[in-house]
Amino acid sequence: MAGIVLRERAVEVGGGRLTMRFRTAGTGPPLVYLHPAAGLHFDPFLETLSAEYTVIAPEHPGTSAGDADAIHAIDDLWDLVLVYEEAIRALDLEGPVAAVGQSFGGMMAAELAAHRPDFFERLVLLAPIGLWREDLPIANWIMTPPEELPALLFRDPGCPAAQAMFTPPEDPGEALALTAGLVWALGCTGKFVWPIPEKGLAKRLHRIAAPTLIVWGADDALIPSAYAREFGGRIVGSRVEILPDCGHIPQLERGAETLALVRGFLAG
């Protein structure tokens, strides 16, 4: 990606049974970023944050290039939470750090913050999964055909951010590889939330002690924006911001507004 230099780091966790890989960019205070179900991509949101922070982003097991079998080393969500926690601790970051999580990554950030209330000093959740109400069903993104994903993720599937994300490369082989990678990433993350993305997080959210910002698109077709209040009501002292004319990925569809909220919140 032009304008940003990515660095790689790997740490062994689970007594050596698994290697967690991180991609980092920027300088400044550390900021942990937990990516959504589709995998890690350093988009303009992260690129901008990397001008002020050292963005540290773990790759979900199984989604790292050349290490697809890593996903088989993890049995369930609790196992996954411990792997993430151990891997981040292995980086020897100084004191509690800020964290941002989006969608699946938002759930992971919330689980980590609930498991270890001292782990993060500030927490940003961008349209996280993890809760479930029968009257507010969440769309089945894992089974959604790739061609239907833009309408599921963006209020305006024709917006520049959606076009940049879903316009395939001209080379057929590269396009096929990207589609295969997307399907595999959805499978690797879906392993821990299938068939219903609710694994008891509602009973743990009260443990989160870090100041928390929750950002949601009002027109989220994947996870209804009413869940923003559900998260906000369970995380003591949290702040909820719902952006109009915005779908499931506020940092892309409403980039300027989301960045202003996140940067202001992280600055305290």
C-alpha positions, -999 to +999 in steps of 0.1 A: +000+000+000+014+034-010+021+058+019+023+032+046+051+008+056+039-025+072+061-044+095+056-080+105+062-098+138+054-133+150+051-148+185+046-183+196+016-190+219-001-219+235+031-236+246+044-235+210+014-251+193+005-219+174+022-189+159+003-156+159+014-130+133+010-093+137+012-065+112+022-030+125+025+004+110+033+039+122+050+054+153+037+067+185+017+051+214+006+015+207-030+010+194-042-026+190-066-032+161-087-063+159-100-070+124-134-081+111-144-115+098-131-109+063-095-105+074-069-078+080-067-049+056-048-017+063-075+006+049-074+045+049-088+045+085-058+025+098-034+044+076-046+077+091-044+064+126-008+051+119+003+088+116-003+092+153-001+057+167+018+025+163-011+004+149-006-033+160-029-057+142-029-095+149-040-117+121-067-142+131-053-177+131-057-194+098-058-161+078-020-155+077-004-163+043+011-198+043-004-208+076-040-218+069-038-248+092-033-227+123-070-224+127-071-261+136-051-255+168-079-236+184-110-254+197-135-228+209-140-191+217-125-193+251-094-209+237-093-181+211-096-153+237-067-168+256-046-171+224-052-134+216-044-123+252-012-143+253-001-131+219-006-094+228+011-099+262+041-114+243+046-081+226+057-065+259+038-033+253+042-008+281+011-008+304-025-009+292-030+003+256-059+015+236-078-010+213-101-007+183-122-037+171-146-038+141-174-063+138-159-098+146-129-079+159-151-057+181-165-089+197-129-101+203-119-067+218-149-068+241-141-104+252-105-095+260-116-064+279-141-084+299-116-112+305-089-088+316-104-055+328-069-041+331-059-050+296-070-019+277-069+017+288-095+028+261-117+007+239-134+015+206-161-009+193-171-004+156-204-023+151-194-054+171-211-087+169-216-108+201-252-101+212-285-116+200-321-107+203-348-128+187-366-096+175-334-083+160-319-110+139-284-106+125-278-114+088-259-146+079-228-130+064-210-163+062-235-178+037-240-145+018-227-148-018-198-125-024-217-105-050-243-096-023-219-085+003-216-048-008-254-043-001-250-061+033-220-040+044-227-006+029-258+016+029-247+027-005-230-003-023-220+021-051-200+044-028-162+047-035-153+027-004-175-002-015-162-001-050-126-001-038-133-031-016-152-052-040-139-044-075-119-075-085-084-072-100-082-075-137-060-106-135-084-136-132-060-157-111-055-129-086-093-123-085-099-160-078-072-160-051-088-130-033-122-146-034-108-178-020-090-159+007-122-141+017-142-173+019-115-190+040-113-159+063-150-160+068-147-197+077-118-192+101-137-165+120-171-181+116-159-212+135-163-192+167-197-176+161-216-201+140-246-206+138-256-177+160-230-150+169-238-150+206-216-170+230-225-154+263-209-120+259-240-103+274-231-119+308-195-106+306-198-070+293-203-056+328-167-065+336-153-040+311-136-012+330-120+007+302-137+039+289-156+026+258-168+043+226-194+024+205-199+036+169-226+022+146-241+030+113-278+038+115-285+018+084-265-013+092-280-042+072-259-068+089-263-060+126-293-037+134-281-004+150-304-011+180-275-033+192-255-002+199-278+006+228-276-030+239-238-028+242-240+007+257-264-004+284-242-032+295-208-014+295-208+010+324-201+046+314-198+038+277-205+063+249-227+055+219-225+072+186-249+063+157-240+077+123-268+085+098-267+073+062-241+046+071-239+008+070-219-018+088-184-003+082-185+033+095-148+038+092-150+035+054-185+047+046-183+077+070-146+079+073-142+115+083-169+114+110-156+081+124-120+093+125-130+124+143-149+105+169-122+079+174-093+103+175-111+126+199-120+097+222-085+081+221-070+115+230-091+115+261 
